[in-house]
Amino acid sequence: MRTFPKSISLQFSLPAIAFLALLLVVALGCSASPTPTAVPEPTAAPVHLKLKVASTVSPITSLVENIGGDRIELTGIVPEGTNSHTFEPAPSVAVTLAETDLFIANGLFLEEPTIEMAQANRKPGAAHLILGPKTVTEDEWVFDFSFPEEDGHPNPHLWTAPHLALKYAEFIRDELAALDPANADYYRANFDKLSATINDLDQRIFEAVETIPPENRKLLTYHDSFPYFGPRYGFEIIGAIQPSDFSEPSAREVASLIDQVRENSVPAIFGSEVFPSPVLEQIAREGGAEFVDQLRDDDLPGEPGDVDHTYMGLILEDVRIITTALGGDPAALEGYDPGPVIEGDSGAVYPQ
C-alpha cells in the first residue's frame, strides 16, 4: 500500500512575522515609482479690460476718440446727418447703454431722449458725463431765434466754438483718467496733442476772419448753430430760419429775414449740407445774397476713417466756407492737418 507523507505545518514566532512584514514593505517601497512633485500652473497676467464708452453727437464722439484712442471701446449713438434735437434712439441702443462704463452727452436739452434712455439703463457704477452744464454757467446761456428764452432751453451748440470744445476735451480727459488710472498718462498725452492742434486751429480762424471785410462779418444760417463761435471771432449773427420747434418759419418771419439781408447787404447766407431749405433759398434770392448750402454743425466731413472725419475737420470746413463766401481769404487755414492725434485706428463706431 502506497502511503502519503503527512502535511507539513510551518510555524513562525511573532518576531519572525514582524521581520517578514518589514522586508515586504521595504521591497514594495523600492519597486514603486516616485510620486512627481506637483508644479503649479503659471498665473496668467491680469487682463486690462477696455472701458466701454458711449457718446451722443459725432463732434463729441470725435473728441472722445482723440483722447481715448485704442484704450477704450467707443460707440457713438446719434447718427450723423440726423436732427440730434429730435432723434429717438432705437430700443437696441438700450443694450449698448446698459453695458456702458461711461456715457458722455452734450446736455442743455440737446439729446433728451438719448439721455433719458441712458439713465433708465444705467448699470451700477457707470459714470455719466454731461458736458454743456459743466462748460458754461446758467448766466452764460445764449438764447436766440431757434432757442427763445421763454422756452427755457438755451442754445446747446457750444462745440462750434473751438475754445469751448477744448473745455469738453478737458472734462473727457479727466473722466477717463479717473475711471482708468492705468491708462491715465496715455489719455493726458493725447489731450496735450489735441489741445495743441485745436489751439492752432483757433488762431488760424482769427487770422482768416480778419481778411473778411468788417461789413461782411454777418451770419444768417439755417439754424442757430454758432452762438458762441460768432462772438468769439467777431461775427454778428443776424438770424436763422429754423424756429424753436424746427418747423418752417412763418411768412412774417421770412419777410423779416429778407429785409435784414437787404439792409445789411449780406453777401451770402448759409444753409445746411444735410438739411435742404427752399425757404432759405428764397430768402437769399429775394434778399440779393448768394445761397451757400454746405455748412454743418454735427455732421463730420467725409466718412469714418477719412483724415478729415474729425471735430477739427468739421470746424475747418465750416470756416473755409464762411470765409470764402463772405469775401475773405482762407489762406491761413491752408496746411492745417485736421487728422486725428492718435496713432492707428481706434475702432470707434460712428452710427450711420
SVG drawing of the C-alpha trace seen along z (x, -y; Angstrom):
<svg xmlns="http://www.w3.org/2000/svg" viewBox="-47 -149 61 151">
<polyline fill="none" stroke="black" stroke-width="0.4" points="0.0,0.0 1.3,-3.4 1.5,-5.8 1.5,-9.6 3.6,-11.8 1.8,-13.8 1.3,-17.5 4.0,-19.7 2.9,-22.6 5.1,-25.7 5.1,-27.6 6.8,-31.0 7.2,-33.0 5.8,-36.6 9.2,-38.3 9.8,-36.4 6.4,-37.5 7.2,-41.1 10.6,-40.8 9.0,-39.4 6.4,-42.2 9.2,-44.8 11.0,-43.2 7.8,-43.3 7.3,-47.0 10.8,-47.8 10.6,-45.8 7.4,-47.4 8.8,-50.9 11.8,-50.3 9.8,-49.0 7.2,-51.8 7.7,-54.8 8.4,-58.0 5.5,-60.5 6.4,-63.6 6.3,-66.9 3.3,-69.0 4.4,-72.0 2.0,-75.0 0.3,-76.3 1.7,-79.6 -0.5,-82.5 -1.9,-84.4 -1.2,-88.1 -4.2,-90.2 -6.2,-91.3 -6.9,-95.0 -10.4,-95.3 -11.2,-98.4 -13.6,-100.9 -16.9,-100.8 -17.8,-104.4 -20.9,-105.7 -21.3,-109.3 -24.0,-111.1 -23.3,-113.5 -20.4,-113.0 -18.3,-116.1 -18.3,-114.8 -17.6,-111.3 -14.6,-112.6 -13.2,-114.4 -13.6,-111.2 -11.9,-109.2 -8.9,-111.5 -8.3,-111.2 -9.3,-107.6 -7.7,-106.2 -7.4,-102.4 -7.6,-102.1 -11.4,-102.4 -14.3,-100.8 -16.2,-103.7 -19.7,-103.7 -21.5,-106.8 -25.2,-106.9 -26.7,-109.7 -26.2,-109.0 -24.6,-111.7 -27.0,-113.7 -29.9,-113.4 -31.6,-116.1 -30.0,-115.5 -32.7,-117.6 -35.4,-115.2 -33.5,-111.9 -35.2,-108.9 -32.8,-106.0 -33.9,-102.6 -34.7,-100.0 -31.5,-98.2 -29.4,-101.2 -30.6,-100.4 -28.4,-97.2 -25.3,-99.3 -26.1,-101.8 -26.7,-99.0 -23.1,-97.8 -21.5,-101.2 -19.0,-102.2 -19.1,-105.9 -21.8,-107.8 -21.0,-111.2 -23.5,-113.7 -23.8,-117.4 -26.8,-118.2 -28.5,-121.6 -31.7,-119.9 -30.0,-118.7 -30.3,-114.9 -33.1,-114.4 -34.5,-111.1 -31.0,-109.6 -30.1,-110.9 -33.3,-109.5 -32.6,-106.1 -29.1,-106.1 -30.3,-107.0 -33.0,-104.3 -30.5,-101.6 -27.5,-102.8 -25.6,-99.9 -24.4,-100.1 -21.2,-102.1 -21.4,-103.6 -20.4,-107.3 -22.4,-109.9 -20.6,-113.0 -22.9,-115.8 -20.6,-118.4 -22.6,-121.5 -23.6,-122.5 -20.0,-121.9 -18.7,-124.2 -20.9,-127.3 -22.8,-128.6 -26.5,-129.4 -25.8,-133.2 -23.7,-132.4 -26.5,-130.7 -27.4,-132.1 -31.0,-132.4 -31.9,-133.3 -34.4,-132.8 -34.1,-129.0 -33.9,-128.9 -36.0,-131.7 -35.7,-132.5 -39.4,-132.0 -39.0,-128.2 -36.2,-128.0 -33.9,-125.9 -30.6,-127.6 -28.7,-127.1 -26.7,-123.9 -24.2,-124.3 -21.1,-125.0 -18.8,-122.8 -18.8,-125.0 -16.5,-127.4 -13.1,-125.6 -12.2,-127.1 -15.3,-125.5 -14.7,-122.2 -11.3,-122.2 -13.1,-122.6 -15.2,-119.5 -11.9,-117.7 -10.5,-118.5 -13.6,-117.0 -13.4,-113.9 -9.6,-113.5 -10.2,-113.8 -13.2,-111.4 -11.3,-108.7 -8.2,-109.1 -10.3,-108.7 -12.1,-105.6 -9.0,-104.0 -5.9,-105.1 -3.7,-102.5 -4.0,-104.5 -4.2,-108.0 -0.8,-109.1 -2.0,-107.9 -5.2,-110.0 -3.2,-113.0 -0.7,-112.7 -3.4,-112.5 -5.2,-115.5 -2.0,-117.5 -1.7,-116.8 -5.4,-117.6 -5.1,-120.8 -2.2,-121.9 -4.0,-121.2 -7.2,-122.9 -5.4,-126.0 -3.6,-126.1 -6.9,-126.0 -8.4,-128.7 -5.5,-131.0 -5.9,-130.3 -9.6,-131.1 -8.8,-134.5 -6.4,-135.2 -8.8,-134.0 -11.7,-136.1 -9.5,-139.2 -9.4,-139.0 -13.2,-139.3 -14.4,-142.9 -15.8,-144.1 -19.2,-144.9 -19.5,-141.4 -18.9,-139.6 -22.6,-138.7 -24.1,-135.3 -27.6,-134.2 -27.9,-130.4 -30.4,-127.6 -30.2,-127.0 -28.7,-129.0 -25.7,-126.7 -23.0,-129.3 -24.0,-131.2 -20.5,-131.0 -18.5,-130.8 -19.9,-134.2 -19.0,-136.4 -15.5,-134.8 -14.4,-135.7 -16.3,-139.0 -19.3,-137.9 -22.8,-139.4 -25.5,-136.8 -28.4,-138.4 -30.8,-135.4 -31.7,-131.8 -34.6,-130.4 -35.4,-127.4 -37.7,-128.2 -37.5,-126.5 -40.0,-123.8 -37.9,-123.1 -40.9,-123.9 -40.8,-126.1 -40.7,-129.9 -43.9,-131.9 -44.4,-134.2 -43.8,-137.2 -40.5,-135.7 -39.4,-135.1 -40.2,-138.6 -38.3,-140.0 -35.2,-137.9 -35.4,-139.1 -35.4,-142.7 -32.4,-142.0 -30.4,-140.6 -31.2,-143.6 -30.5,-146.2 -27.2,-144.5 -26.0,-143.9 -25.0,-140.4 -23.1,-138.8 -24.1,-135.2 -26.4,-133.2 -25.7,-129.7 -27.8,-126.5 -27.0,-123.0 -25.4,-120.3 -27.7,-117.7 -31.0,-119.7 -32.1,-121.3 -34.1,-124.5 -36.1,-126.0 -37.1,-128.8 -33.5,-129.9 -33.0,-129.8 -36.0,-132.1 -34.5,-134.5 -31.2,-134.6 -32.8,-135.1 -35.1,-137.9 -32.5,-139.5 -29.9,-139.6 -27.4,-137.3 -25.6,-134.1 -27.1,-130.9 -24.3,-128.5 -25.8,-125.2 -22.7,-123.5 -22.4,-124.2 -22.6,-121.5 -22.9,-121.6 -22.7,-118.0 -22.1,-116.0 -18.4,-115.4 -16.9,-115.7 -16.1,-112.5 -16.6,-109.0 -15.2,-107.3 -11.6,-106.6 -11.1,-109.7 -8.4,-112.1 -11.0,-115.0 -13.7,-112.9 -12.9,-114.7 -14.1,-117.5 -11.2,-119.6 -12.2,-118.7 -15.7,-119.9 -14.7,-123.3 -12.0,-123.7 -14.5,-123.1 -17.1,-125.4 -14.7,-128.3 -13.2,-127.8 -16.8,-128.0 -17.8,-131.1 -14.6,-133.0 -14.7,-132.4 -18.4,-133.2 -18.1,-136.5 -15.3,-137.8 -12.3,-136.8 -9.1,-134.8 -8.9,-131.3 -5.1,-131.1 -4.4,-131.0 -6.3,-127.6 -4.1,-126.1 -1.7,-123.4 -3.6,-122.7 -3.9,-119.0 -7.4,-118.1 -6.5,-114.4 -6.8,-112.5 -4.0,-113.0 -3.9,-109.3 -1.9,-106.7 -3.7,-103.9 -7.3,-103.0 -9.2,-103.5 -12.0,-101.2 -14.6,-103.9 -18.1,-103.1 -19.9,-106.1 -23.5,-105.2 -24.8,-105.7"/>
</svg>
